[in-house]
Amino acid sequence: MKNLVLTLFVAAGLAACNREEKPVGQPKPAAPVAPQPPAAAKINSADLMQAVFGDAYKAADKKALATLVVDGSEMPHVMTSVANTQLPDGRVVLIVNGAVAADDGSNMASHADSGVLNVYLLQREGDHWVVRQRQQSVAALGSEGFIGSVKWVTLAPGKPGFIVSNGGVWQGYAITHADIFELGANVRSLGGFNEASTNEGACGPAVDECWKVDGDIRFAAEMQQSGYNDIVVNFADKRYTVTEEKNGDFVEHIKSNTKASARYHFNGKEYDLVSGANPVPDI
């Protein structure tokens, strides 16, 4: 029995020695990676401003002084960077705010003065930026010489754009308007709508109704025959009154707290309200 076991063990060992070990396959060499343009998040806005305005841009102050034509008149404006993003083709869009300025370059915008929207397209060449397109004095938006905040959007596949949320506060009443722009061969305005408003700053026991209405903007997934996606805005609408306690504190009394939705469709020129309702009060 011991001899049989030993014989089997030796035979198994010989068989293992005679088996050919298959060589481990070598990994295929990685395909060469095409050079990619710098990510927008890593782009230094100061470099872009320097490319646009040259020596007129003062990096320490993060602003430049430039002459803009507004309503047919040339006026000096303080130019400051608002936002930038990178397009799929590698170009970078820079949005710059213009605020009316004194001759010495100081900002002299009043509460009633709008900001001026300016859009520049740049492209990287070697170690520097080249300005491909300048579109100045595109629109007057906002108050206190500031156009507002910028949200980058896709109006439809292959149609980049942006929305500027702009407005102001007047004696406790605040409003935000959403202005829509397309980044095509030129910057084109596609209209807009009220995005939010409130009278919280003026709300008191003597006010019949106080309100706070906020809109959340999104684009519908399906593209329409117009070639543009619809815009859907979901609103949170709070209406209330306040009373004053003996200690001087105000107490809210909710009258209603509702949700509403509005759908905007591009009609070939601008976005129109086609269903639902926009509950944002004007001020």
C-alpha positions as a LaTeX table, in Angstrom:
\begin{tabular}{lrrr}
\hline
Residue & $x$ (\AA) & $y$ (\AA) & $z$ (\AA) \\
\hline
Met1 & 0.00 & 0.00 & 0.00 \\
Lys2 & 2.87 & 2.37 & 0.89 \\
Asn3 & 4.52 & 1.59 & $-2.46$ \\
Leu4 & 1.27 & 2.41 & $-4.31$ \\
Val5 & 0.95 & 5.77 & $-2.59$ \\
Leu6 & 4.61 & 6.59 & $-3.28$ \\
Thr7 & 4.19 & 5.66 & $-6.95$ \\
Leu8 & 1.16 & 7.91 & $-7.35$ \\
Phe9 & 2.93 & 10.82 & $-5.63$ \\
Val10 & 5.99 & 10.55 & $-7.92$ \\
Ala11 & 3.78 & 10.30 & $-11.01$ \\
Ala12 & 1.86 & 13.43 & $-10.04$ \\
Gly13 & 5.13 & 15.28 & $-9.50$ \\
Leu14 & 6.45 & 14.29 & $-12.91$ \\
Ala15 & 3.22 & 15.35 & $-14.58$ \\
Ala16 & 3.42 & 18.74 & $-12.92$ \\
Cys17 & 7.02 & 19.17 & $-14.09$ \\
Asn18 & 6.10 & 18.24 & $-17.65$ \\
Arg19 & 3.19 & 20.77 & $-17.85$ \\
Glu20 & 4.16 & 23.95 & $-19.70$ \\
Glu21 & 3.47 & 27.10 & $-17.76$ \\
Lys22 & 1.69 & 29.66 & $-19.98$ \\
Pro23 & 3.48 & 32.98 & $-19.86$ \\
Val24 & 1.58 & 35.79 & $-18.25$ \\
Gly25 & 0.30 & 38.16 & $-20.92$ \\
Gln26 & 2.04 & 41.54 & $-21.07$ \\
Pro27 & $-0.26$ & 44.57 & $-20.68$ \\
Lys28 & $-0.93$ & 46.44 & $-23.88$ \\
Pro29 & 0.78 & 49.79 & $-24.09$ \\
Ala30 & $-1.57$ & 52.64 & $-23.17$ \\
Ala31 & $-2.90$ & 54.65 & $-26.06$ \\
Pro32 & $-1.40$ & 58.10 & $-26.29$ \\
Val33 & $-3.54$ & 60.72 & $-24.54$ \\
Ala34 & $-4.32$ & 63.80 & $-26.57$ \\
Pro35 & $-3.39$ & 67.02 & $-24.82$ \\
Gln36 & $-6.39$ & 68.53 & $-23.08$ \\
Pro37 & $-7.09$ & 72.23 & $-22.55$ \\
Pro38 & $-6.85$ & 73.40 & $-18.95$ \\
Ala39 & $-9.94$ & 72.80 & $-16.84$ \\
Ala40 & $-12.01$ & 75.93 & $-16.26$ \\
Ala41 & $-11.76$ & 75.40 & $-12.50$ \\
Lys42 & $-7.98$ & 75.79 & $-12.76$ \\
Ile43 & $-8.06$ & 78.88 & $-14.95$ \\
Asn44 & $-6.83$ & 82.01 & $-13.23$ \\
Ser45 & $-9.32$ & 84.80 & $-13.86$ \\
Ala46 & $-6.52$ & 87.34 & $-13.40$ \\
Asp47 & $-4.71$ & 85.85 & $-16.40$ \\
Leu48 & $-7.87$ & 86.18 & $-18.48$ \\
Met49 & $-8.42$ & 89.78 & $-17.38$ \\
Gln50 & $-4.79$ & 90.58 & $-18.20$ \\
Ala51 & $-5.24$ & 89.15 & $-21.69$ \\
Val52 & $-8.41$ & 91.19 & $-22.27$ \\
Phe53 & $-7.34$ & 94.54 & $-20.82$ \\
Gly54 & $-3.54$ & 94.45 & $-20.93$ \\
Asp55 & $-1.83$ & 97.12 & $-18.82$ \\
Ala56 & $-5.22$ & 98.61 & $-17.91$ \\
Tyr57 & $-5.79$ & 95.63 & $-15.62$ \\
Lys58 & $-4.40$ & 96.15 & $-12.13$ \\
Ala59 & $-3.91$ & 92.73 & $-10.54$ \\
Ala60 & $-3.56$ & 94.15 & $-7.03$ \\
Asp61 & $-7.01$ & 95.76 & $-7.30$ \\
Lys62 & $-8.49$ & 92.96 & $-9.44$ \\
Lys63 & $-10.00$ & 95.50 & $-11.81$ \\
Ala64 & $-9.43$ & 97.42 & $-15.03$ \\
Leu65 & $-10.60$ & 100.76 & $-16.34$ \\
Ala66 & $-12.19$ & 100.67 & $-19.80$ \\
Thr67 & $-14.44$ & 102.83 & $-21.94$ \\
Leu68 & $-17.82$ & 101.36 & $-22.82$ \\
Val69 & $-20.49$ & 102.70 & $-25.14$ \\
Val70 & $-23.79$ & 102.70 & $-23.24$ \\
Asp71 & $-26.93$ & 104.19 & $-24.79$ \\
Gly72 & $-24.78$ & 105.82 & $-27.45$ \\
Ser73 & $-22.43$ & 107.54 & $-25.02$ \\
Glu74 & $-18.84$ & 106.65 & $-24.17$ \\
Met75 & $-18.21$ & 106.38 & $-20.45$ \\
Pro76 & $-15.37$ & 104.97 & $-18.31$ \\
His77 & $-16.26$ & 101.82 & $-16.39$ \\
Val78 & $-14.61$ & 99.76 & $-13.67$ \\
Met79 & $-14.30$ & 96.24 & $-15.09$ \\
Thr80 & $-14.26$ & 93.23 & $-12.75$ \\
Ser81 & $-14.39$ & 89.49 & $-13.42$ \\
Val82 & $-17.68$ & 87.74 & $-12.56$ \\
Ala83 & $-17.40$ & 84.19 & $-13.92$ \\
Asn84 & $-15.66$ & 82.00 & $-16.48$ \\
Thr85 & $-16.20$ & 78.57 & $-17.97$ \\
Gln86 & $-14.73$ & 76.38 & $-20.66$ \\
Leu87 & $-16.61$ & 75.38 & $-23.80$ \\
Pro88 & $-16.28$ & 71.88 & $-25.30$ \\
Asp89 & $-14.06$ & 73.24 & $-28.09$ \\
Gly90 & $-11.51$ & 74.52 & $-25.55$ \\
Arg91 & $-12.40$ & 78.20 & $-25.69$ \\
Val92 & $-13.00$ & 79.98 & $-22.42$ \\
Val93 & $-15.86$ & 82.40 & $-21.80$ \\
Leu94 & $-15.16$ & 85.28 & $-19.42$ \\
Ile95 & $-18.02$ & 87.42 & $-18.11$ \\
Val96 & $-17.01$ & 90.86 & $-16.88$ \\
Asn97 & $-19.05$ & 93.42 & $-14.97$ \\
Gly98 & $-18.81$ & 97.07 & $-15.88$ \\
Ala99 & $-19.69$ & 99.74 & $-13.28$ \\
Val100 & $-19.74$ & 103.41 & $-14.20$ \\
Ala101 & $-16.54$ & 105.09 & $-13.04$ \\
Ala102 & $-15.09$ & 108.49 & $-12.35$ \\
Asp103 & $-12.14$ & 109.74 & $-14.40$ \\
Asp104 & $-9.75$ & 108.57 & $-11.68$ \\
Gly105 & $-11.05$ & 105.00 & $-12.02$ \\
Ser106 & $-13.09$ & 104.87 & $-8.84$ \\
Asn107 & $-16.51$ & 103.21 & $-8.87$ \\
Met108 & $-19.22$ & 105.87 & $-8.83$ \\
Ala109 & $-22.27$ & 103.63 & $-9.44$ \\
Ser110 & $-25.32$ & 104.62 & $-7.45$ \\
His111 & $-28.05$ & 102.33 & $-6.17$ \\
Ala112 & $-30.10$ & 103.01 & $-9.29$ \\
Asp113 & $-27.25$ & 102.28 & $-11.73$ \\
Ser114 & $-27.25$ & 98.93 & $-13.50$ \\
Gly115 & $-24.14$ & 96.92 & $-14.17$ \\
Val116 & $-23.02$ & 96.37 & $-17.75$ \\
Leu117 & $-22.67$ & 92.79 & $-19.02$ \\
Asn118 & $-19.57$ & 92.12 & $-21.15$ \\
Val119 & $-18.56$ & 88.76 & $-22.63$ \\
Tyr120 & $-15.13$ & 87.75 & $-23.93$ \\
Leu121 & $-14.04$ & 84.51 & $-25.62$ \\
Leu122 & $-10.42$ & 83.48 & $-25.21$ \\
Gln123 & $-8.25$ & 80.56 & $-26.30$ \\
Arg124 & $-4.99$ & 79.21 & $-24.97$ \\
Glu125 & $-1.96$ & 79.47 & $-27.29$ \\
Gly126 & 1.21 & 78.12 & $-25.74$ \\
Asp127 & 1.74 & 79.86 & $-22.44$ \\
His128 & $-0.66$ & 82.75 & $-22.97$ \\
Trp129 & $-4.31$ & 83.58 & $-23.65$ \\
Val130 & $-5.53$ & 85.12 & $-26.91$ \\
Val131 & $-8.80$ & 87.05 & $-27.11$ \\
Arg132 & $-10.93$ & 85.65 & $-29.95$ \\
Gln133 & $-14.04$ & 87.74 & $-29.50$ \\
Arg134 & $-15.12$ & 90.84 & $-27.56$ \\
Gln135 & $-18.80$ & 91.50 & $-26.96$ \\
Gln136 & $-19.15$ & 94.57 & $-24.82$ \\
Ser137 & $-22.23$ & 96.36 & $-23.46$ \\
Val138 & $-24.39$ & 93.29 & $-24.10$ \\
Ala139 & $-27.01$ & 94.30 & $-21.52$ \\
Ala140 & $-27.59$ & 96.55 & $-18.51$ \\
Leu141 & $-28.63$ & 94.43 & $-15.52$ \\
Gly142 & $-28.97$ & 94.63 & $-11.76$ \\
Ser143 & $-28.38$ & 97.60 & $-9.48$ \\
Glu144 & $-25.54$ & 99.36 & $-7.67$ \\
Gly145 & $-23.39$ & 98.82 & $-10.76$ \\
Phe146 & $-23.45$ & 95.01 & $-10.47$ \\
Ile147 & $-25.06$ & 92.67 & $-13.01$ \\
Gly148 & $-25.67$ & 89.84 & $-10.50$ \\
Ser149 & $-24.66$ & 86.18 & $-10.34$ \\
Val150 & $-24.07$ & 83.87 & $-13.32$ \\
Lys151 & $-25.25$ & 80.28 & $-13.76$ \\
Trp152 & $-23.88$ & 78.31 & $-16.73$ \\
Val153 & $-26.54$ & 76.25 & $-18.50$ \\
Thr154 & $-27.07$ & 74.06 & $-21.56$ \\
Leu155 & $-30.07$ & 75.33 & $-23.51$ \\
Ala156 & $-30.03$ & 72.18 & $-25.67$ \\
Pro157 & $-27.34$ & 69.76 & $-26.87$ \\
Gly158 & $-24.63$ & 71.87 & $-28.49$ \\
Lys159 & $-26.20$ & 75.14 & $-27.29$ \\
Pro160 & $-24.33$ & 76.55 & $-24.27$ \\
Gly161 & $-25.66$ & 79.56 & $-22.43$ \\
Phe162 & $-25.93$ & 81.29 & $-19.09$ \\
Ile163 & $-28.52$ & 82.84 & $-16.82$ \\
Val164 & $-27.85$ & 86.05 & $-14.93$ \\
Ser165 & $-29.81$ & 86.38 & $-11.68$ \\
Asn166 & $-30.02$ & 90.10 & $-11.08$ \\
Gly167 & $-32.08$ & 92.67 & $-9.25$ \\
Gly168 & $-31.85$ & 94.73 & $-6.12$ \\
Val169 & $-33.36$ & 95.86 & $-2.84$ \\
Trp170 & $-35.49$ & 98.98 & $-2.46$ \\
Gln171 & $-36.78$ & 100.05 & 0.97 \\
Gly172 & $-37.01$ & 96.47 & 2.21 \\
Tyr173 & $-38.46$ & 95.07 & $-1.02$ \\
Ala174 & $-36.15$ & 92.75 & $-2.98$ \\
Ile175 & $-36.52$ & 91.16 & $-6.40$ \\
Thr176 & $-34.42$ & 88.85 & $-8.57$ \\
His177 & $-34.92$ & 88.58 & $-12.31$ \\
Ala178 & $-33.50$ & 85.72 & $-14.41$ \\
Asp179 & $-32.12$ & 86.85 & $-17.79$ \\
Ile180 & $-31.26$ & 84.09 & $-20.28$ \\
Phe181 & $-28.43$ & 84.32 & $-22.83$ \\
Glu182 & $-27.18$ & 82.00 & $-25.55$ \\
Leu183 & $-23.48$ & 81.62 & $-26.37$ \\
Gly184 & $-23.67$ & 81.22 & $-30.14$ \\
Ala185 & $-21.76$ & 83.09 & $-32.84$ \\
Asn186 & $-22.75$ & 86.11 & $-30.76$ \\
Val187 & $-24.24$ & 86.45 & $-27.30$ \\
Arg188 & $-28.01$ & 86.55 & $-27.74$ \\
Ser189 & $-30.66$ & 87.49 & $-25.20$ \\
Leu190 & $-33.49$ & 84.94 & $-24.97$ \\
Gly191 & $-35.70$ & 86.90 & $-22.56$ \\
Gly192 & $-36.29$ & 86.26 & $-18.90$ \\
Phe193 & $-38.71$ & 86.16 & $-15.98$ \\
Asn194 & $-39.06$ & 87.00 & $-12.29$ \\
Glu195 & $-37.11$ & 84.45 & $-10.26$ \\
Ala196 & $-37.73$ & 85.55 & $-6.68$ \\
Ser197 & $-38.98$ & 88.43 & $-4.55$ \\
Thr198 & $-39.76$ & 89.31 & $-0.95$ \\
Asn199 & $-40.91$ & 92.21 & 1.20 \\
Glu200 & $-39.33$ & 90.81 & 4.36 \\
Gly201 & $-37.33$ & 93.96 & 4.92 \\
Ala202 & $-40.50$ & 96.04 & 4.99 \\
Cys203 & $-42.71$ & 93.51 & 6.76 \\
Gly204 & $-44.33$ & 94.65 & 9.99 \\
Pro205 & $-47.62$ & 94.54 & 11.91 \\
Ala206 & $-49.05$ & 97.29 & 9.71 \\
Val207 & $-48.45$ & 95.32 & 6.49 \\
Asp208 & $-51.48$ & 93.38 & 5.27 \\
Glu209 & $-49.44$ & 90.59 & 3.71 \\
Cys210 & $-45.79$ & 89.66 & 3.73 \\
Trp211 & $-44.27$ & 87.26 & 1.23 \\
Lys212 & $-41.17$ & 85.33 & 0.26 \\
Val213 & $-41.19$ & 83.58 & $-3.12$ \\
Asp214 & $-38.15$ & 81.66 & $-4.43$ \\
Gly215 & $-37.76$ & 79.92 & $-7.79$ \\
Asp216 & $-35.64$ & 76.87 & $-8.60$ \\
Ile217 & $-34.69$ & 76.82 & $-12.30$ \\
Arg218 & $-34.02$ & 73.66 & $-14.30$ \\
Phe219 & $-34.12$ & 72.60 & $-17.95$ \\
Ala220 & $-36.50$ & 69.89 & $-19.15$ \\
Ala221 & $-34.74$ & 66.84 & $-20.58$ \\
Glu222 & $-36.61$ & 66.62 & $-23.87$ \\
Met223 & $-35.69$ & 68.98 & $-26.70$ \\
Gln224 & $-38.58$ & 70.78 & $-28.41$ \\
Gln225 & $-39.18$ & 71.43 & $-32.11$ \\
Ser226 & $-37.74$ & 74.89 & $-31.52$ \\
Gly227 & $-34.37$ & 73.23 & $-30.98$ \\
Tyr228 & $-34.24$ & 74.37 & $-27.36$ \\
Asn229 & $-35.20$ & 72.68 & $-24.13$ \\
Asp230 & $-38.05$ & 74.10 & $-22.08$ \\
Ile231 & $-37.29$ & 75.78 & $-18.76$ \\
Val232 & $-39.20$ & 74.58 & $-15.70$ \\
Val233 & $-39.24$ & 76.75 & $-12.59$ \\
Asn234 & $-40.49$ & 75.36 & $-9.27$ \\
Phe235 & $-41.56$ & 78.06 & $-6.80$ \\
Ala236 & $-41.83$ & 78.02 & $-3.02$ \\
Asp237 & $-44.41$ & 80.68 & $-2.10$ \\
Lys238 & $-44.84$ & 81.77 & 1.52 \\
Arg239 & $-47.44$ & 84.39 & 2.54 \\
Tyr240 & $-47.73$ & 85.56 & 6.13 \\
Thr241 & $-48.39$ & 88.40 & 8.57 \\
Val242 & $-46.51$ & 89.44 & 11.68 \\
Thr243 & $-47.48$ & 90.71 & 15.10 \\
Glu244 & $-45.29$ & 92.40 & 17.65 \\
Glu245 & $-44.79$ & 90.90 & 21.10 \\
Lys246 & $-44.49$ & 93.02 & 24.24 \\
Asn247 & $-40.71$ & 92.52 & 24.16 \\
Gly248 & $-40.58$ & 93.96 & 20.65 \\
Asp249 & $-40.06$ & 90.65 & 18.82 \\
Phe250 & $-42.03$ & 89.98 & 15.64 \\
Val251 & $-43.95$ & 86.69 & 15.37 \\
Glu252 & $-44.87$ & 85.20 & 11.99 \\
His253 & $-48.36$ & 83.92 & 11.29 \\
Ile254 & $-48.42$ & 81.78 & 8.14 \\
Lys255 & $-51.36$ & 82.43 & 5.83 \\
Ser256 & $-50.21$ & 79.99 & 3.14 \\
Asn257 & $-47.13$ & 78.01 & 2.20 \\
Thr258 & $-47.58$ & 76.63 & $-1.30$ \\
Lys259 & $-45.70$ & 75.24 & $-4.27$ \\
Ala260 & $-46.16$ & 76.35 & $-7.86$ \\
Ser261 & $-44.57$ & 75.50 & $-11.20$ \\
Ala262 & $-44.12$ & 77.41 & $-14.44$ \\
Arg263 & $-42.91$ & 76.16 & $-17.80$ \\
Tyr264 & $-41.22$ & 78.43 & $-20.35$ \\
His265 & $-40.87$ & 77.52 & $-24.04$ \\
Phe266 & $-38.58$ & 79.11 & $-26.62$ \\
Asn267 & $-40.73$ & 80.66 & $-29.37$ \\
Gly268 & $-37.91$ & 81.44 & $-31.78$ \\
Lys269 & $-37.03$ & 84.77 & $-30.18$ \\
Glu270 & $-37.39$ & 84.36 & $-26.42$ \\
Tyr271 & $-38.73$ & 82.12 & $-23.68$ \\
Asp272 & $-42.49$ & 82.48 & $-23.12$ \\
Leu273 & $-44.65$ & 81.17 & $-20.26$ \\
Val274 & $-46.69$ & 78.31 & $-21.76$ \\
Ser275 & $-48.09$ & 76.53 & $-18.70$ \\
Gly276 & $-48.46$ & 77.00 & $-14.97$ \\
Ala277 & $-48.03$ & 80.37 & $-13.30$ \\
Asn278 & $-45.23$ & 82.54 & $-12.00$ \\
Pro279 & $-46.28$ & 83.72 & $-8.51$ \\
Val280 & $-43.35$ & 86.12 & $-7.98$ \\
Pro281 & $-44.78$ & 89.58 & $-7.17$ \\
Asp282 & $-43.31$ & 92.63 & $-8.86$ \\
Ile283 & $-42.09$ & 95.40 & $-6.58$ \\
\hline
\end{tabular}
